[in-house]
Amino acid sequence: MAQPRPSARRTPGAFLTRALPPPALCGFLLLLVMAFAASYAVGAGAGPVAPGMHGTSTTDGGSGDGHGGGGMDMGGMDTDQGSGR
């Protein structure tokens, strides 16, 4: 018994269904975009976390030695003081 051959001509709908990603992937990507949008909206509504905080450079009359120790005196920890040890 001969089996019928599938026709060589395909319908346009068959190509479209093969070209689109699975619906579960589309749903996951949509959910991911919605979660990022919601988190951005909440973050924008909350405002900055520390409004007075700026970059790491200090211009408010710091020691100016370029070590950026945060104002703590480490008492002899610098190697350029020539302690002789």
HELIX and SHEET records of a PDB file:
HELIX    1   1 PRO A   12  ALA A   19  1                                   8    
HELIX    2   2 PRO A   23  ALA A   46  1                                  24    
HELIX    3   3 THR A   79  GLN A   81  5                                   3    
END                                                                             
